[in-house]
């Protein structure tokens, strides 16, 4: 059963130290071990695909600018020379190169951005659009893999259906059929996040995410349903309600792309307990085991964060996707020995499978407010005759404020109850900053079991 609850406090640490330090990683029965080039290619039939050049993490507002710059950097074997104040400079040029009257943030649209990148860095970027069905999503994903395989071109993609949240693909582990061209399985991928987000102290963070093929397809890569302030829903923008993919394929690239496989397997990482038996305590205790089963202990960057850190108490979050999907997850912060959190691990609330890991360039200041503190902060928003019910942590893909931008940055939702206990609205308080987000229709009407 998914365990309800608020943020567990640090007094819990002692109970998990021995289990944390004594994980047996020798029993690699179900380990995927595809999270590094060496590990991926050591498994017969699997291929590691990566950008032509390393990518240095960048963020900007809007994120489309930094994601495109990271893409240009990953494709070029000589890092492009960035102008001074590159964020504002390239944003201005993107707006100038975009069609008039577009609905995008700061009037910088994908076509305006590729025009800017091509002029500034002498590359050949294109925007590809795909209609909103499963077959076209498969086309887009397999084309993303093909241009990375044959040309070393990263792809720039929006996630959560939002025009203000772009990532840049750096590496993917895949398996091909015996013909050497047709994709068979999509295992794990790593993307650099270009969006500006903030930690508990208001500092800007830079982070990368790794997730399974299943998670990328089902939870991250969605059709654009919120392009910008002028188009939060249906509008005549040519990108609305489509899958978007930006990359740099040379002329004639389509001739080399892999045949589309309707039966492409999108791998899900293995669970660690029977379905329905996961708890917050188990997540904290067994996070290292789950990372091992998913193959992440083959990644030196992950191992160093684990070895030099400590798992803090997991917190339970109800995840709300743009497609209306509701899932339950546990988030386990890994505290760095330098202070702050260097790694966030998101695990399935059902069986503890890894859903996402987030690595940070610098430790994330981790000073979460408790449920009681959040309730006190939200009290000024209640009216006469109302009271607040029990708070639960929620993450909603439709919110885009910097302190609730990512799944590891949830908010407390407190049902606003009338005199007979009915609740139609909620009050929201950000977990990491204590900021009162506001009041509105209840996002999670029913209480967790």
JOKAGI-V195466 format. One record per residue. N is the residue number from 1. PSI is psi as a letter, one per 30 degrees, with the letter a starting at -180 (* if undefined). Layout:
BEGIN
n & psi
N & PSI
N & PSI
END
This chain:
BEGIN
n & psi
1 & k
2 & k
3 & j
4 & l
5 & l
6 & a
7 & k
8 & k
9 & l
10 & f
11 & f
12 & f
13 & e
14 & e
15 & f
16 & f
17 & e
18 & e
19 & e
20 & e
21 & f
22 & g
23 & k
24 & j
25 & g
26 & f
27 & i
28 & h
29 & e
30 & g
31 & k
32 & e
33 & h
34 & g
35 & f
36 & l
37 & e
38 & e
39 & e
40 & e
41 & f
42 & f
43 & j
44 & k
45 & f
46 & k
47 & k
48 & k
49 & k
50 & l
51 & l
52 & e
53 & l
54 & l
55 & k
56 & k
57 & k
58 & l
59 & l
60 & l
61 & j
62 & l
63 & f
64 & e
65 & e
66 & e
67 & e
68 & e
69 & e
70 & e
71 & e
72 & e
73 & e
74 & f
75 & e
76 & k
77 & f
78 & j
79 & k
80 & k
81 & k
82 & k
83 & l
84 & k
85 & h
86 & e
87 & e
88 & e
89 & e
90 & e
91 & e
92 & e
93 & e
94 & e
95 & e
96 & e
97 & f
98 & l
99 & k
100 & k
101 & g
102 & l
103 & g
104 & l
105 & k
106 & g
107 & g
108 & j
109 & l
110 & e
111 & e
112 & e
113 & e
114 & e
115 & e
116 & e
117 & e
118 & e
119 & e
120 & e
121 & g
122 & h
123 & a
124 & h
125 & k
126 & l
127 & k
128 & k
129 & k
130 & k
131 & l
132 & i
133 & l
134 & e
135 & e
136 & e
137 & e
138 & e
139 & e
140 & e
141 & e
142 & f
143 & e
144 & e
145 & e
146 & e
147 & f
148 & e
149 & e
150 & f
151 & f
152 & g
153 & j
154 & l
155 & k
156 & k
157 & k
158 & l
159 & l
160 & g
161 & g
162 & k
163 & f
164 & g
165 & j
166 & k
167 & l
168 & k
169 & k
170 & e
171 & l
172 & k
173 & k
174 & l
175 & k
176 & l
177 & l
178 & f
179 & f
180 & f
181 & e
182 & k
183 & k
184 & e
185 & k
186 & j
187 & d
188 & k
189 & l
190 & k
191 & k
192 & k
193 & k
194 & f
195 & k
196 & k
197 & l
198 & l
199 & a
200 & f
201 & g
202 & g
203 & k
204 & k
205 & l
206 & k
207 & l
208 & l
209 & k
210 & k
211 & l
212 & l
213 & e
214 & e
215 & e
216 & e
217 & e
218 & e
219 & f
220 & e
221 & j
222 & l
223 & l
224 & j
225 & f
226 & j
227 & e
228 & a
229 & e
230 & f
231 & i
232 & f
233 & a
234 & k
235 & l
236 & g
237 & k
238 & f
239 & f
240 & k
241 & h
242 & l
243 & k
244 & k
245 & k
246 & k
247 & a
248 & i
249 & k
250 & l
251 & k
252 & g
253 & e
254 & f
255 & f
256 & f
257 & l
258 & k
259 & k
260 & k
261 & j
262 & f
263 & g
264 & k
265 & k
266 & j
267 & k
268 & k
269 & l
270 & k
271 & l
272 & f
273 & l
274 & k
275 & k
276 & f
277 & g
278 & k
279 & l
280 & e
281 & e
282 & e
283 & e
284 & e
285 & e
286 & g
287 & e
288 & e
289 & e
290 & e
291 & e
292 & e
293 & e
294 & f
295 & g
296 & f
297 & g
298 & f
299 & j
300 & e
301 & e
302 & e
303 & e
304 & e
305 & e
306 & e
307 & f
308 & g
309 & a
310 & k
311 & k
312 & l
313 & k
314 & l
315 & k
316 & k
317 & k
318 & k
319 & k
320 & j
321 & l
322 & f
323 & g
324 & f
325 & k
326 & k
327 & l
328 & k
329 & l
330 & k
331 & k
332 & j
333 & k
334 & j
335 & k
336 & l
337 & f
338 & g
339 & l
340 & l
341 & k
342 & f
343 & k
344 & k
345 & k
346 & k
347 & l
348 & k
349 & f
350 & e
351 & g
352 & g
353 & k
354 & k
355 & e
356 & k
357 & k
358 & j
359 & k
360 & k
361 & e
362 & k
363 & k
364 & k
365 & j
366 & j
367 & i
368 & k
369 & l
370 & l
371 & e
372 & e
373 & e
374 & e
375 & e
376 & e
377 & e
378 & f
379 & e
380 & f
381 & f
382 & l
383 & l
384 & k
385 & f
386 & l
387 & l
388 & k
389 & a
390 & k
391 & k
392 & l
393 & k
394 & k
395 & k
396 & k
397 & f
398 & f
399 & k
400 & g
401 & k
402 & f
403 & g
404 & h
405 & e
406 & l
407 & f
408 & g
409 & i
410 & a
411 & l
412 & k
413 & k
414 & j
415 & k
416 & j
417 & k
418 & a
419 & f
420 & g
421 & g
422 & k
423 & k
424 & f
425 & l
426 & l
427 & k
428 & k
429 & k
430 & k
431 & e
432 & f
433 & f
434 & g
435 & k
436 & j
437 & e
438 & a
439 & k
440 & a
441 & k
442 & k
443 & e
444 & i
445 & e
446 & k
447 & k
448 & l
449 & *
END
